[in-house]
């Protein structure tokens, strides 16, 4: 499984608890601290581009947790034939597009699906992993007074983790 761009600790830990090989396909311009964090959380490999992901053998699943579809589109280069791209993030500035460069998408039998948590069954599995202590959420906390700041961080791509609001 490969994650695209934003470090999602719960995705890495869920994969680790299921003994899935994780590769973090992070934005090449990302800070070194983001790459280090991905490694600390147990990611097997961190790459900056889809071509690097492809050169490692590719991935069967590209889990897109970013709100920047450019990163996801570029990372698709590393998806194997018959692989899946799972869009969990939403880019409000542009639509998701599939490049026509290289091998045509339809010739590789790849699929793109949209999912927030893949249905109630899978959400229950994740919640069970959290209850067992196998997944520990890392969040950025904001007061309700800081909602504008939270939105600005999310919209600009600067929010590193899940944003949560806490009572004042």
Backbone as JSON Lines, residues from 0, in Angstrom:
{"i":0,"aa":"X","n":[0.85,-1.16,0.0],"ca":[0.0,0.0,0.0],"c":[0.9,1.22,0.0]}
{"i":1,"aa":"X","n":[0.53,2.22,-0.74],"ca":[1.27,3.48,-0.76],"c":[0.32,4.59,-0.35]}
{"i":2,"aa":"X","n":[0.82,5.51,0.45],"ca":[0.07,6.71,0.83],"c":[0.57,7.85,-0.02]}
{"i":3,"aa":"X","n":[-0.33,8.7,-0.42],"ca":[0.07,9.84,-1.23],"c":[0.03,11.12,-0.4]}
{"i":4,"aa":"X","n":[1.17,11.72,-0.23],"ca":[1.45,13.03,0.31],"c":[1.22,13.2,1.79]}
{"i":5,"aa":"X","n":[0.03,13.54,2.25],"ca":[-0.13,13.89,3.66],"c":[0.11,12.66,4.52]}
{"i":6,"aa":"X","n":[0.93,12.8,5.54],"ca":[1.22,11.68,6.44],"c":[-0.03,11.39,7.24]}
{"i":7,"aa":"X","n":[-0.54,10.2,7.13],"ca":[-1.72,9.77,7.87],"c":[-1.3,8.67,8.83]}
{"i":8,"aa":"X","n":[-0.98,9.04,10.08],"ca":[-0.5,8.03,11.03],"c":[-1.43,6.84,11.16]}
{"i":9,"aa":"X","n":[-2.74,7.08,11.19],"ca":[-3.65,5.95,11.37],"c":[-3.6,4.99,10.19]}
{"i":10,"aa":"X","n":[-3.37,5.5,8.98],"ca":[-3.26,4.61,7.82],"c":[-2.01,3.76,7.9]}
{"i":11,"aa":"X","n":[-0.9,4.39,8.29],"ca":[0.35,3.65,8.42],"c":[0.22,2.59,9.5]}
{"i":12,"aa":"X","n":[-0.34,2.97,10.66],"ca":[-0.46,2.03,11.77],"c":[-1.46,0.92,11.45]}
{"i":13,"aa":"X","n":[-2.54,1.23,10.75],"ca":[-3.5,0.18,10.35],"c":[-2.81,-0.82,9.43]}
{"i":14,"aa":"X","n":[-2.06,-0.32,8.48],"ca":[-1.33,-1.21,7.58],"c":[-0.33,-2.06,8.34]}
{"i":15,"aa":"X","n":[0.39,-1.44,9.26],"ca":[1.39,-2.16,10.05],"c":[0.72,-3.25,10.89]}
{"i":16,"aa":"X","n":[-0.45,-2.96,11.46],"ca":[-1.14,-3.96,12.29],"c":[-1.62,-5.14,11.45]}
{"i":17,"aa":"X","n":[-1.77,-4.93,10.16],"ca":[-2.22,-5.99,9.25],"c":[-1.04,-6.56,8.45]}
{"i":18,"aa":"X","n":[0.16,-6.21,8.85],"ca":[1.41,-6.62,8.19],"c":[1.42,-6.3,6.7]}
{"i":19,"aa":"X","n":[0.93,-5.12,6.36],"ca":[0.96,-4.63,4.99],"c":[2.25,-3.84,4.81]}
{"i":20,"aa":"X","n":[2.93,-4.0,3.69],"ca":[4.13,-3.22,3.4],"c":[3.7,-1.82,3.0]}
{"i":21,"aa":"X","n":[4.16,-0.83,3.75],"ca":[3.78,0.56,3.51],"c":[4.89,1.3,2.79]}
{"i":22,"aa":"X","n":[4.49,2.09,1.81],"ca":[5.41,3.0,1.14],"c":[4.73,4.36,1.17]}
{"i":23,"aa":"X","n":[5.41,5.36,1.68],"ca":[4.84,6.7,1.7],"c":[5.35,7.45,0.48]}
{"i":24,"aa":"X","n":[4.44,7.74,-0.45],"ca":[4.79,8.51,-1.65],"c":[4.49,9.96,-1.35]}
{"i":25,"aa":"X","n":[5.45,10.62,-0.74],"ca":[5.26,11.98,-0.28],"c":[5.69,12.97,-1.34]}
{"i":26,"aa":"X","n":[5.14,14.15,-1.26],"ca":[5.49,15.24,-2.16],"c":[7.0,15.45,-2.14]}
{"i":27,"aa":"X","n":[7.65,15.51,-3.32],"ca":[9.1,15.69,-3.34],"c":[9.54,16.96,-2.63]}
{"i":28,"aa":"X","n":[8.67,17.95,-2.55],"ca":[9.01,19.19,-1.86],"c":[8.72,19.16,-0.38]}
{"i":29,"aa":"X","n":[8.28,18.0,0.12],"ca":[7.92,17.9,1.53],"c":[9.14,18.08,2.41]}
{"i":30,"aa":"X","n":[8.89,18.53,3.61],"ca":[9.96,18.72,4.56],"c":[10.55,17.38,4.98]}
{"i":31,"aa":"X","n":[11.85,17.37,5.26],"ca":[12.52,16.14,5.7],"c":[11.86,15.6,6.96]}
{"i":32,"aa":"X","n":[11.33,16.49,7.81],"ca":[10.69,16.03,9.06],"c":[9.46,15.17,8.75]}
{"i":33,"aa":"X","n":[8.76,15.44,7.65],"ca":[7.62,14.6,7.28],"c":[8.08,13.21,6.87]}
{"i":34,"aa":"X","n":[9.18,13.15,6.16],"ca":[9.73,11.85,5.76],"c":[10.19,11.09,6.99]}
{"i":35,"aa":"X","n":[10.86,11.8,7.93],"ca":[11.31,11.17,9.16],"c":[10.14,10.66,9.98]}
{"i":36,"aa":"X","n":[9.06,11.44,10.05],"ca":[7.88,11.02,10.8],"c":[7.28,9.76,10.19]}
{"i":37,"aa":"X","n":[7.21,9.7,8.88],"ca":[6.67,8.5,8.22],"c":[7.5,7.28,8.59]}
{"i":38,"aa":"X","n":[8.81,7.45,8.63],"ca":[9.69,6.32,9.0],"c":[9.48,5.94,10.47]}
{"i":39,"aa":"X","n":[9.37,6.94,11.35],"ca":[9.15,6.67,12.78],"c":[7.86,5.91,13.01]}
{"i":40,"aa":"X","n":[6.86,6.18,12.19],"ca":[5.57,5.51,12.34],"c":[5.58,4.1,11.75]}
{"i":41,"aa":"X","n":[6.68,3.72,11.11],"ca":[6.79,2.35,10.64],"c":[6.69,2.15,9.14]}
{"i":42,"aa":"X","n":[6.69,3.23,8.37],"ca":[6.66,3.1,6.92],"c":[7.93,2.4,6.45]}
{"i":43,"aa":"X","n":[7.78,1.44,5.57],"ca":[8.93,0.69,5.08],"c":[9.82,1.53,4.17]}
{"i":44,"aa":"X","n":[9.23,2.43,3.4],"ca":[9.97,3.19,2.4],"c":[9.29,4.54,2.21]}
{"i":45,"aa":"X","n":[10.07,5.59,1.98],"ca":[9.51,6.9,1.65],"c":[10.09,7.31,0.3]}
{"i":46,"aa":"X","n":[9.21,7.65,-0.63],"ca":[9.65,8.08,-1.95],"c":[9.04,9.45,-2.25]}
{"i":47,"aa":"X","n":[9.64,10.16,-3.19],"ca":[9.16,11.49,-3.52],"c":[8.33,11.56,-4.79]}
{"i":48,"aa":"X","n":[8.44,10.58,-5.65],"ca":[7.74,10.62,-6.94],"c":[7.16,9.26,-7.29]}
{"i":49,"aa":"X","n":[6.15,9.3,-8.16],"ca":[5.53,8.06,-8.63],"c":[6.51,7.17,-9.36]}
{"i":50,"aa":"X","n":[7.47,7.79,-10.07],"ca":[8.46,6.98,-10.79],"c":[9.34,6.21,-9.8]}
{"i":51,"aa":"X","n":[9.66,6.82,-8.65],"ca":[10.43,6.11,-7.62],"c":[9.62,4.95,-7.05]}
{"i":52,"aa":"X","n":[8.34,5.18,-6.87],"ca":[7.44,4.13,-6.39],"c":[7.41,2.98,-7.4]}
{"i":53,"aa":"X","n":[7.3,3.32,-8.67],"ca":[7.3,2.31,-9.74],"c":[8.61,1.52,-9.75]}
{"i":54,"aa":"X","n":[9.73,2.23,-9.57],"ca":[11.04,1.58,-9.59],"c":[11.23,0.61,-8.42]}
{"i":55,"aa":"X","n":[10.48,0.82,-7.34],"ca":[10.52,-0.11,-6.19],"c":[9.65,-1.34,-6.43]}
{"i":56,"aa":"X","n":[8.97,-1.38,-7.55],"ca":[8.08,-2.5,-7.85],"c":[6.63,-2.1,-7.89]}
{"i":57,"aa":"X","n":[6.35,-0.85,-7.54],"ca":[4.98,-0.34,-7.61],"c":[4.15,-0.74,-6.41]}
{"i":58,"aa":"X","n":[2.89,-0.33,-6.46],"ca":[1.97,-0.62,-5.37],"c":[0.65,-1.14,-5.95]}
{"i":59,"aa":"X","n":[0.0,-1.98,-5.19],"ca":[-1.33,-2.47,-5.58],"c":[-2.41,-1.47,-5.21]}
{"i":60,"aa":"X","n":[-2.17,-0.71,-4.13],"ca":[-3.16,0.27,-3.66],"c":[-2.46,1.59,-3.39]}
{"i":61,"aa":"X","n":[-2.95,2.66,-3.98],"ca":[-2.47,4.01,-3.69],"c":[-3.59,4.69,-2.92]}
{"i":62,"aa":"X","n":[-3.37,4.91,-1.64],"ca":[-4.36,5.53,-0.77],"c":[-4.08,7.03,-0.74]}
{"i":63,"aa":"X","n":[-4.94,7.8,-1.38],"ca":[-4.73,9.24,-1.54],"c":[-5.43,9.97,-0.4]}
{"i":64,"aa":"X","n":[-4.64,10.47,0.55],"ca":[-5.19,11.15,1.71],"c":[-4.94,12.65,1.66]}
{"i":65,"aa":"X","n":[-4.51,13.13,0.53],"ca":[-4.17,14.54,0.37],"c":[-5.34,15.33,-0.22]}
{"i":66,"aa":"X","n":[-5.3,16.64,-0.04],"ca":[-6.27,17.49,-0.72],"c":[-5.62,18.19,-1.91]}
{"i":67,"aa":"X","n":[-4.53,17.61,-2.41],"ca":[-3.82,18.14,-3.57],"c":[-3.76,17.04,-4.63]}
{"i":68,"aa":"X","n":[-4.67,17.08,-5.58],"ca":[-4.76,16.02,-6.58],"c":[-3.55,15.95,-7.51]}
{"i":69,"aa":"X","n":[-2.78,17.05,-7.63],"ca":[-1.59,16.99,-8.48],"c":[-0.63,15.9,-7.98]}
{"i":70,"aa":"X","n":[-0.46,15.85,-6.66],"ca":[0.41,14.82,-6.07],"c":[-0.11,13.43,-6.37]}
{"i":71,"aa":"X","n":[-1.41,13.26,-6.26],"ca":[-2.03,11.94,-6.51],"c":[-1.87,11.53,-7.97]}
{"i":72,"aa":"X","n":[-2.1,12.47,-8.86],"ca":[-1.97,12.18,-10.29],"c":[-0.55,11.75,-10.63]}
{"i":73,"aa":"X","n":[0.43,12.43,-10.05],"ca":[1.83,12.11,-10.3],"c":[2.17,10.75,-9.7]}
{"i":74,"aa":"X","n":[1.65,10.46,-8.51],"ca":[1.95,9.19,-7.84],"c":[1.34,7.99,-8.56]}
{"i":75,"aa":"X","n":[0.31,8.22,-9.39],"ca":[-0.32,7.11,-10.12],"c":[0.67,6.35,-11.01]}
{"i":76,"aa":"X","n":[1.76,6.99,-11.36],"ca":[2.79,6.34,-12.17],"c":[3.28,5.06,-11.48]}
{"i":77,"aa":"X","n":[3.2,5.03,-10.16],"ca":[3.69,3.89,-9.4],"c":[2.67,2.81,-9.11]}
{"i":78,"aa":"X","n":[1.46,2.93,-9.65],"ca":[0.42,1.92,-9.41],"c":[0.59,0.78,-10.42]}
{"i":79,"aa":"X","n":[0.61,-0.43,-9.91],"ca":[0.79,-1.62,-10.76],"c":[-0.44,-1.88,-11.62]}
{"i":80,"aa":"X","n":[-0.29,-2.69,-12.67],"ca":[-1.47,-3.14,-13.42],"c":[-2.45,-3.84,-12.47]}
{"i":81,"aa":"X","n":[-3.73,-3.63,-12.69],"ca":[-4.81,-4.15,-11.84],"c":[-4.84,-3.49,-10.47]}
{"i":82,"aa":"X","n":[-4.08,-2.41,-10.28],"ca":[-4.04,-1.73,-8.99],"c":[-5.21,-0.78,-8.81]}
{"i":83,"aa":"X","n":[-5.31,-0.27,-7.59],"ca":[-6.39,0.66,-7.24],"c":[-5.84,1.97,-6.72]}
{"i":84,"aa":"X","n":[-6.53,3.03,-7.06],"ca":[-6.28,4.34,-6.48],"c":[-7.53,4.66,-5.66]}
{"i":85,"aa":"X","n":[-7.34,4.89,-4.36],"ca":[-8.47,5.18,-3.48],"c":[-8.37,6.64,-3.07]}
{"i":86,"aa":"X","n":[-9.33,7.44,-3.53],"ca":[-9.35,8.88,-3.22],"c":[-10.1,9.1,-1.92]}
{"i":87,"aa":"X","n":[-9.36,9.47,-0.87],"ca":[-9.97,9.77,0.43],"c":[-10.01,11.27,0.67]}
{"i":88,"aa":"X","n":[-9.17,12.01,-0.02],"ca":[-9.14,13.46,0.13],"c":[-9.91,14.13,-0.99]}
{"i":89,"aa":"X","n":[-10.19,15.4,-0.79],"ca":[-10.93,16.18,-1.79],"c":[-10.13,17.43,-2.1]}
{"i":90,"aa":"X","n":[-9.92,17.69,-3.37],"ca":[-9.25,18.9,-3.82],"c":[-10.34,19.83,-4.35]}
{"i":91,"aa":"X","n":[-10.58,20.91,-3.65],"ca":[-11.64,21.83,-4.05],"c":[-11.2,22.8,-5.14]}
{"i":92,"aa":"X","n":[-9.91,22.74,-5.53],"ca":[-9.41,23.7,-6.51],"c":[-9.38,23.15,-7.92]}
{"i":93,"aa":"X","n":[-9.44,21.82,-8.07],"ca":[-9.35,21.24,-9.41],"c":[-9.87,19.81,-9.39]}
{"i":94,"aa":"X","n":[-10.33,19.31,-10.55],"ca":[-10.79,17.92,-10.61],"c":[-9.61,16.95,-10.69]}
{"i":95,"aa":"X","n":[-9.85,15.71,-10.34],"ca":[-8.85,14.66,-10.49],"c":[-8.79,14.29,-11.97]}
{"i":96,"aa":"X","n":[-7.59,14.23,-12.54],"ca":[-7.48,13.85,-13.94],"c":[-6.45,12.74,-14.09]}
{"i":97,"aa":"X","n":[-6.6,11.98,-15.15],"ca":[-5.73,10.85,-15.41],"c":[-4.84,11.2,-16.59]}
{"i":98,"aa":"X","n":[-3.55,11.09,-16.4],"ca":[-2.59,11.42,-17.44],"c":[-2.7,10.45,-18.61]}
{"i":99,"aa":"X","n":[-2.51,10.98,-19.81],"ca":[-2.5,10.11,-20.99],"c":[-1.07,9.79,-21.41]}
{"i":100,"aa":"X","n":[-0.09,10.25,-20.63],"ca":[1.31,9.94,-20.94],"c":[1.62,8.51,-20.53]}
{"i":101,"aa":"X","n":[2.56,7.89,-21.21],"ca":[2.94,6.51,-20.87],"c":[1.86,5.54,-21.3]}
{"i":102,"aa":"X","n":[1.69,4.47,-20.53],"ca":[0.68,3.47,-20.85],"c":[-0.71,4.0,-20.49]}
{"i":103,"aa":"X","n":[-1.66,3.84,-21.39],"ca":[-3.02,4.32,-21.09],"c":[-3.61,3.62,-19.87]}
{"i":104,"aa":"X","n":[-4.27,4.4,-19.06],"ca":[-4.88,3.94,-17.82],"c":[-5.74,2.7,-18.02]}
{"i":105,"aa":"X","n":[-6.6,2.72,-19.03],"ca":[-7.53,1.6,-19.23],"c":[-6.81,0.32,-19.66]}
{"i":106,"aa":"X","n":[-5.62,0.45,-20.25],"ca":[-4.85,-0.73,-20.66],"c":[-4.22,-1.44,-19.46]}
{"i":107,"aa":"X","n":[-4.1,-0.75,-18.34],"ca":[-3.49,-1.32,-17.14],"c":[-4.52,-1.93,-16.2]}
{"i":108,"aa":"X","n":[-5.8,-1.84,-16.57],"ca":[-6.88,-2.41,-15.75],"c":[-6.89,-1.83,-14.33]}
{"i":109,"aa":"X","n":[-6.5,-0.58,-14.2],"ca":[-6.5,0.07,-12.89],"c":[-7.89,0.6,-12.59]}
{"i":110,"aa":"X","n":[-8.15,0.8,-11.31],"ca":[-9.44,1.34,-10.88],"c":[-9.23,2.51,-9.94]}
{"i":111,"aa":"X","n":[-10.13,3.46,-10.03],"ca":[-10.13,4.59,-9.1],"c":[-11.45,4.55,-8.36]}
{"i":112,"aa":"X","n":[-11.37,4.59,-7.04],"ca":[-12.58,4.59,-6.22],"c":[-12.49,5.73,-5.22]}
{"i":113,"aa":"X","n":[-13.63,6.23,-4.84],"ca":[-13.69,7.25,-3.8],"c":[-14.17,6.6,-2.51]}
{"i":114,"aa":"X","n":[-13.54,6.94,-1.41],"ca":[-13.92,6.32,-0.16],"c":[-13.45,7.17,1.01]}
{"i":115,"aa":"X","n":[-14.28,7.28,2.01],"ca":[-13.84,7.93,3.24],"c":[-13.38,6.9,4.24]}
{"i":116,"aa":"X","n":[-14.06,5.79,4.31],"ca":[-13.63,4.71,5.2],"c":[-14.08,3.34,4.7]}
{"i":117,"aa":"X","n":[-14.44,3.24,3.44],"ca":[-14.78,1.97,2.78],"c":[-15.98,1.27,3.39]}
{"i":118,"aa":"X","n":[-16.9,2.01,3.95],"ca":[-18.12,1.4,4.48],"c":[-18.05,1.11,5.97]}
{"i":119,"aa":"X","n":[-19.19,0.85,6.55],"ca":[-19.28,0.64,8.0],"c":[-18.49,-0.56,8.48]}
{"i":120,"aa":"X","n":[-18.43,-1.62,7.68],"ca":[-17.68,-2.81,8.09],"c":[-16.21,-2.47,8.34]}
{"i":121,"aa":"X","n":[-15.6,-1.75,7.39],"ca":[-14.19,-1.4,7.53],"c":[-13.98,-0.35,8.62]}
{"i":122,"aa":"X","n":[-14.92,0.55,8.78],"ca":[-14.82,1.53,9.86],"c":[-14.82,0.81,11.2]}
{"i":123,"aa":"X","n":[-15.65,-0.21,11.34],"ca":[-15.68,-1.0,12.58],"c":[-14.34,-1.67,12.83]}
{"i":124,"aa":"X","n":[-13.7,-2.17,11.77],"ca":[-12.38,-2.79,11.92],"c":[-11.36,-1.79,12.42]}
{"i":125,"aa":"X","n":[-11.38,-0.58,11.86],"ca":[-10.43,0.45,12.28],"c":[-10.69,0.84,13.73]}
{"i":126,"aa":"X","n":[-11.95,1.02,14.09],"ca":[-12.27,1.38,15.47],"c":[-11.83,0.29,16.44]}
{"i":127,"aa":"X","n":[-11.93,-0.96,16.03],"ca":[-11.48,-2.08,16.86],"c":[-9.96,-2.01,17.06]}
{"i":128,"aa":"X","n":[-9.22,-1.69,16.0],"ca":[-7.77,-1.54,16.11],"c":[-7.41,-0.41,17.07]}
{"i":129,"aa":"X","n":[-8.16,0.68,17.01],"ca":[-7.93,1.81,17.92],"c":[-8.2,1.37,19.35]}
{"i":130,"aa":"X","n":[-9.32,0.67,19.57],"ca":[-9.69,0.21,20.91],"c":[-8.63,-0.72,21.49]}
{"i":131,"aa":"X","n":[-7.98,-1.5,20.65],"ca":[-6.93,-2.43,21.11],"c":[-5.59,-1.72,21.3]}
{"i":132,"aa":"X","n":[-5.53,-0.43,20.99],"ca":[-4.3,0.33,21.16],"c":[-3.29,0.13,20.05]}
{"i":133,"aa":"X","n":[-3.7,-0.46,18.94],"ca":[-2.78,-0.7,17.83],"c":[-2.64,0.53,16.93]}
{"i":134,"aa":"X","n":[-3.57,1.45,17.05],"ca":[-3.55,2.69,16.28],"c":[-3.78,3.84,17.25]}
{"i":135,"aa":"X","n":[-2.84,4.78,17.26],"ca":[-2.95,5.93,18.15],"c":[-3.06,7.19,17.28]}
{"i":136,"aa":"X","n":[-4.2,7.85,17.33],"ca":[-4.36,9.03,16.47],"c":[-3.4,10.16,16.86]}
{"i":137,"aa":"X","n":[-2.88,10.82,15.86],"ca":[-2.1,12.04,16.05],"c":[-2.9,13.14,15.37]}
{"i":138,"aa":"X","n":[-3.22,14.17,16.11],"ca":[-4.12,15.2,15.59],"c":[-3.53,16.59,15.82]}
{"i":139,"aa":"X","n":[-4.08,17.55,15.1],"ca":[-3.84,18.96,15.37],"c":[-5.12,19.48,15.99]}
{"i":140,"aa":"X","n":[-5.03,19.98,17.22],"ca":[-6.22,20.44,17.94],"c":[-6.41,21.94,17.76]}
{"i":141,"aa":"X","n":[-7.67,22.33,17.61],"ca":[-8.04,23.74,17.46],"c":[-9.25,24.01,18.35]}
{"i":142,"aa":"X","n":[-9.31,25.21,18.92],"ca":[-10.52,25.63,19.61],"c":[-11.51,26.09,18.53]}
{"i":143,"aa":"X","n":[-12.76,26.22,18.9],"ca":[-13.74,26.71,17.92],"c":[-13.39,28.12,17.47]}
{"i":144,"aa":"X","n":[-12.77,28.91,18.36],"ca":[-12.33,30.25,17.96],"c":[-11.25,30.19,16.88]}
{"i":145,"aa":"X","n":[-10.55,29.06,16.79],"ca":[-9.49,28.9,15.8],"c":[-9.95,28.21,14.53]}
{"i":146,"aa":"X","n":[-11.27,28.16,14.3],"ca":[-11.8,27.46,13.13],"c":[-11.28,28.04,11.82]}
{"i":147,"aa":"X","n":[-11.16,29.35,11.75],"ca":[-10.66,29.98,10.53],"c":[-9.22,29.56,10.27]}
{"i":148,"aa":"X","n":[-8.42,29.54,11.32],"ca":[-7.03,29.1,11.2],"c":[-6.97,27.64,10.75]}
{"i":149,"aa":"X","n":[-7.83,26.8,11.31],"ca":[-7.87,25.38,10.93],"c":[-8.21,25.25,9.45]}
{"i":150,"aa":"X","n":[-9.21,25.99,9.01],"ca":[-9.6,25.93,7.6],"c":[-8.46,26.39,6.7]}
{"i":151,"aa":"X","n":[-7.81,27.5,7.08],"ca":[-6.71,28.02,6.27],"c":[-5.57,27.0,6.16]}
{"i":152,"aa":"X","n":[-5.26,26.33,7.27],"ca":[-4.2,25.3,7.25],"c":[-4.59,24.13,6.35]}
{"i":153,"aa":"X","n":[-5.86,23.73,6.42],"ca":[-6.33,22.62,5.59],"c":[-6.31,23.01,4.11]}
{"i":154,"aa":"X","n":[-6.86,24.18,3.79],"ca":[-6.96,24.63,2.4],"c":[-5.58,24.85,1.77]}
{"i":155,"aa":"X","n":[-4.6,25.26,2.57],"ca":[-3.26,25.52,2.03],"c":[-2.38,24.28,2.0]}
{"i":156,"aa":"X","n":[-2.89,23.16,2.55],"ca":[-2.1,21.93,2.57],"c":[-1.09,21.89,3.69]}
{"i":157,"aa":"X","n":[-1.17,22.82,4.64],"ca":[-0.21,22.87,5.74],"c":[-0.61,22.03,6.95]}
{"i":158,"aa":"X","n":[-1.83,21.53,6.97],"ca":[-2.25,20.71,8.1],"c":[-1.6,19.34,7.96]}
{"i":159,"aa":"X","n":[-0.82,18.97,8.96],"ca":[-0.04,17.73,8.87],"c":[-0.84,16.5,9.27]}
{"i":160,"aa":"X","n":[-1.8,16.66,10.18],"ca":[-2.57,15.53,10.68],"c":[-4.05,15.86,10.6]}
{"i":161,"aa":"X","n":[-4.87,15.02,11.18],"ca":[-6.31,15.29,11.25],"c":[-6.52,16.5,12.15]}
{"i":162,"aa":"X","n":[-7.38,17.39,11.72],"ca":[-7.73,18.54,12.54],"c":[-8.96,18.2,13.38]}
{"i":163,"aa":"X","n":[-8.91,18.5,14.66],"ca":[-10.06,18.28,15.53],"c":[-10.31,19.55,16.33]}
{"i":164,"aa":"X","n":[-11.57,19.77,16.65],"ca":[-11.95,20.91,17.47],"c":[-12.16,20.45,18.9]}
{"i":165,"aa":"X","n":[-11.63,21.24,19.83],"ca":[-11.78,20.92,21.25],"c":[-12.58,22.02,21.93]}
{"i":166,"aa":"X","n":[-13.29,21.68,23.01],"ca":[-14.05,22.71,23.72],"c":[-13.09,23.76,24.28]}
{"i":167,"aa":"X","n":[-13.54,24.98,24.35],"ca":[-12.69,26.08,24.86],"c":[-12.43,25.93,26.34]}
